[in-house]
Every structure is written in structure tokens, then in C-alpha cells.
Amino acid sequence: MAKPKENTNYKVVAENRRARFDYAIEDDLEVGLVLEGSEVKSLREGSANIAESYAEVSDGELWLVNSYIAPYAQAKTFGHDERRRRKLLASKKELSRLWNETQRKGMTVVPLVLYFNHRGIAKMKVGIAKGKKVADKRETAAKRDWNRQKQRLLKEHN
């Protein structure tokens, strides 16, 4: 019996780890990105940052704001602007749902992960999130610490 071929195209480029700490993610959605050639080359090298970025719905389109994709060294003439607004691709139904969710109090669209899927196409997972209060953040940190301590105790005991 033949082994299944390992997927060599799937690659996580950037992850927003802070998002799950600062926001309570209610739902997530996979969207495409409109990129220039030098941006794709730079992403393949793994040089991007989405930690301080956010997504917004304006004029019936979804935009990624304040994301950073490093300049590609070999693209001197046809380079790209590192922090430009990038269009995110979603269906009209998803766009209307996102717009309705962001109109509710405290809801926002946060980028979670930027990656290349199994076909080698750049995709982004965005989450519909509500900002956590300081007490909620403390509770999350306490749960995380307790789980670490519990694992340590179980490991010691065995």
C-alpha cells in the first residue's frame, strides 16, 4: 500500500498569536489576498508580519490594513510598498455577514494566520472577534498557567 504523499506546499508564513489573547474569537473565515508578484516572492521567503494589522469592510470590499510584507531584494524596479492596503477576497454573502458583525458593539475582524494552502495559493484566516477586558485576559493567563502546572505535576507523578 502506497503512503500518502506529504503536502509540501502548505506553509504558515505569519501568525497573529496576540489575537487570541486580546480578542475572543467567535468565528473564523478563510479569504484570499490580492498580491503583487514581489509580495508573493517575499512571502515564500517567509518575511511578513500581521501582528498589528486588522481588516475592515469599506465600500463593499474587505481590506487588510497595516500588514507588513518585507521588500523582495531581487525586485528592485518592480517592488511593492511594504504597508499598503491589500484587498481580501471573500464572497458577497460573507462580506455582508462580516459587515453586519462589525456593526455590532465591540466586534472587529482580526487576521489570524497568513499561509500558503495545499495548492500553493496565499490565503489568510480572519476571525470575527470581540475585544477582551483586562479581567478576561487575566483569567486566560491563569488558565494557561494552571494547565502548564497540571501537566508538570502529571509528568512528575509518572
Secondary structure, DSSP 8 states (H G I E B T S, - for coil): -------SS-EEEEE-HHHHHHEEEEEEEEEEE---HHHHHHHHTT-EE-TT-EEEEETTEEEEES-EE---TT-STT---TT--EEEE--HHHHHHHHHHHHSTTEEEEEEEEEE-TTS-EEEEEEEEEE--HHHHHHHHHHHHHHHHHHHHHHHH-
